Amino acid sequence: MFVDYPTEDELRQNFVDALAAVRGGDGVSSDNGLDVRTVHALWEIADAYPNIPDNLIVAAGAAFAGQLDGTNAAARQAAIDRAFEQNE
């Protein structure tokens, strides 16, 4: 469990490490500070191993960029808001 949120530099290193792990056939650690969208993209790479298409690497990088710039969190919040609106 995190005592504090990871810094951007720590997140970047965690992503680099996780990407290297899945490209090598390993799984994704659950204690890396990466968001669900990024972890999902990394698992897609792990599932494709050893024949990993380039588009999965690009998608993982885009997902991670979305974590850093807040796009992923905004999309998640919008989905939560829509779900609540539908149940009203």
C-alpha positions as CSV (number, residue, x, y, z in Angstrom):
1,M,0.0,0.0,0.0
2,F,1.2,3.5,-0.8
3,V,2.0,5.8,2.0
4,D,2.0,8.7,-0.4
5,Y,1.3,9.1,-4.1
6,P,4.2,8.5,-6.4
7,T,5.9,11.5,-8.1
8,E,5.7,11.9,-11.8
9,D,9.3,10.7,-12.1
10,E,8.5,7.6,-10.0
11,L,5.4,7.0,-12.2
12,R,7.5,7.3,-15.4
13,Q,10.1,4.8,-14.0
14,N,7.3,2.4,-12.9
15,F,5.8,2.6,-16.4
16,V,9.2,1.9,-18.0
17,D,9.8,-1.0,-15.7
18,A,6.3,-2.4,-16.2
19,L,6.6,-2.1,-20.0
20,A,9.9,-3.9,-20.0
21,A,8.4,-6.6,-17.8
22,V,5.5,-7.3,-20.1
23,R,7.6,-7.1,-23.2
24,G,9.7,-9.8,-21.6
25,G,6.7,-12.1,-20.9
26,D,6.1,-11.1,-17.3
27,G,2.9,-9.8,-15.8
28,V,2.1,-6.4,-14.3
29,S,2.7,-5.7,-10.7
30,S,-0.3,-4.3,-8.8
31,D,1.7,-1.9,-6.6
32,N,3.0,0.4,-9.3
33,G,0.9,3.5,-9.0
34,L,-0.3,3.2,-12.6
35,D,-4.0,3.7,-13.3
36,V,-6.5,1.1,-14.6
37,R,-6.4,2.2,-18.2
38,T,-2.6,2.0,-18.3
39,V,-2.4,-1.3,-16.5
40,H,-5.1,-2.7,-18.9
41,A,-2.9,-1.6,-21.9
42,L,0.1,-3.3,-20.3
43,W,-1.8,-6.5,-19.7
44,E,-2.8,-6.5,-23.4
45,I,0.9,-6.5,-24.2
46,A,1.5,-9.4,-21.7
47,D,-1.3,-11.3,-23.3
48,A,0.1,-10.9,-26.8
49,Y,3.6,-12.0,-25.8
50,P,5.8,-13.1,-27.6
51,N,4.2,-11.6,-30.8
52,I,3.5,-8.1,-29.6
53,P,2.2,-5.8,-32.3
54,D,3.6,-2.3,-32.3
55,N,0.1,-0.8,-31.9
56,L,-0.1,-2.3,-28.4
57,I,3.1,-0.5,-27.4
58,V,1.8,2.7,-28.8
59,A,-1.5,2.2,-27.0
60,A,0.2,1.6,-23.7
61,G,2.3,4.8,-24.1
62,A,-0.9,6.8,-24.9
63,A,-2.7,5.3,-21.9
64,F,0.2,6.3,-19.7
65,A,0.2,9.8,-21.2
66,G,-3.5,10.0,-20.4
67,Q,-2.7,9.2,-16.8
68,L,-0.1,11.9,-16.6
69,D,-2.2,14.6,-18.2
70,G,-5.4,13.7,-16.3
71,T,-7.4,12.5,-19.4
72,N,-7.9,9.0,-18.0
73,A,-9.2,10.3,-14.7
74,A,-11.5,12.7,-16.4
75,A,-12.9,9.9,-18.6
76,R,-13.4,7.7,-15.6
77,Q,-15.2,10.5,-13.7
78,A,-17.4,11.2,-16.7
79,A,-18.4,7.5,-16.8
80,I,-19.2,7.5,-13.1
81,D,-21.3,10.7,-13.5
82,R,-23.2,9.1,-16.4
83,A,-23.9,6.0,-14.4
84,F,-25.3,8.0,-11.6
85,E,-27.5,10.1,-13.9
86,Q,-28.9,7.0,-15.5
87,N,-29.9,5.7,-12.0
88,E,-31.7,8.8,-10.9
